[in-house]
Amino acid sequence: MNKFSFLAALLFGVLSFYSANLSAQKHNAYKFIEPNISVSYDSNYFKIEKRYSNTYYETEAYDFFSSFDTTKKTTIYIKAGHPIEYPPRRVSDGLILKGLDEIKRTQKKSFTIKNIDQHVRDINGFSCVGIIGYDKKNNEYATIISCYHFSDNDNTEVKLISNGSDLENEYKTLVNFLRGFKSYPIKEIEAEENTIKNKYTVLITPAEAVIDNFEYRPKTYLGIVSIKEPLENKISEVRLTGSAGQEIFAANENGEVPILSNDKEKGTITKKGELILLNSFGKKVKLPFSFSYINKGQW
């Protein structure tokens, strides 16, 4: 076997191993993405790299890094949105293809398109199109695959970005990732929310001793937020409303949330907040609460 044949055989073996392992992946990790979708994935192959949050619209997005082949620096961005009125699939797919036509017309001498989808691909209900561009000046490839999922439950956008030069191989990574996608109907979300709100009572207890994390912070009140009933759901956080908006406090290992307030007004102060619990599939449920205390000055 000559040197070229040996390298070709080795490369084929690596690619075959990669493809086989992609198809053999088992979902051992899970992430709910506000407001209404989740992804189950293999944490040996995908790692969460970054979280984006919009607290006003209560939506989230995540970057997942593909850790199997670090040379291509493959990142999958997934963004969840609230359901919208959406056109029939053939209409939305037609608009996506028109966008590809616009990209074709933007080629320059220093940037050319090496491969581009001629039709919209369906991956687990997502409409997807991909393109590979080549930067002549820097001798670099760039792959972008954009996917959209519209339903009565969700409005989801997914993008794969990498330095790869083989569109079909990049699609294999994306197909594997989107196998674990799920959206949740509003009725299911509301049913669990009502159950949780009727199950629990929020307790606010003044703290008798200075809590370690708050030792050096100015304060007029220290307290502990907890649940009266036996806790069957995980506590995520407490959001306490102040003059500058809401401050977020994390739960401790006992399922309690230490809170602090530093108010300028003297006398009786009434505070409002929200205890955030997670339902069975990770959706945040808000339990509003309020309490009063007498502000005797900063300490």
Summary of the structure (lengths in Angstrom):
residues: 299
radius of gyration: 25.2
end to end distance: 80.6
largest distance: 89.0
contacts: 850
relative contact order: 0.11
helix: 23%
strand: 44%
